[in-house]
Amino acid sequence: MSLAELNQVLDSSRKVKHEQNKFLAALKGIDLDKGKNQTDAFEEVKKRAAAKLRGVSEEELDLSEVGISIETEDE
């Protein structure tokens, strides 16, 4: 397993744990994501900018981060 794949697995694991904690907190009336929308929006803008700088789509950028490259055939 490559380092990029390991990071992806770790991120997924953290996301699942966060969702579990979010559910348990919601049962008690607590909003764990209060104020997080601004951070998410900023991360999306950074991602779009990085993709534009490389001249690829956001999907291609995500795939390249885990070691998958996309080849296109020019006519």
N, C-alpha and C positions, 0 to 999 in steps of 0.2 A: 504494500500500500504506500502510495507516495505521500509526501508531506501535504500537498494540496488536498488530496482525498481525505487524509486524516483530519485536516482543518474543517472540511465540509461535514464530516461525521460529527465532530465536536460541536460545530455550530448547530447542527440538527438536534443533537442531544440537549443542548442548552435551550433551544426553542421549545422542545417538548416539556422540559422541566419548568420553564417559565409559564407555559400554558396551564400546566397542572397547578402551579402556585397561584396563577391568576384566577382559576376556577375556585380554588379553596378560599381565596381572599374575597371573591365575589359573594360567596355564601355568607360571609360575615359583613357584607356591605362595604368592602374596601375596593377602590379602583387602583390597581397597581400601575396602570398605563396612563394615569392622569398626567398631562403635560408631555407625553412621549411623542405626540403627533408632530411636533416641531422638529424633533430629532430625526424621525423617520423621513420627513420631507427633505431635510438637509442631506441625508444619506442618499436619497434618490437623485437629487440634483448632482451630487458628487459622482455618482455612478454614471449618469448620463454624460457628464463632462468628460470623464475618463474614456468612455466609449467613443465620444466624438473626437477626442484628441488622437486616439489610435486609428480612427477611420473605420470603425466596426460598429455593429449593432450592440445593444446591451446584452442580448442573448449570447452573441459570439464572445463578448467579454467574459460573461459568466462561465461559459464552457472552456475558454482558454485558461481561466484560473484553476480549473481542475485537470488541465492537461489534454483537453480535447480540441483538436483543430478542425476547421471547416475548410474544405477545398471546393472552389467553384470552377466550373469549366467556362471559359470565355469562348464565344462563338466566333 
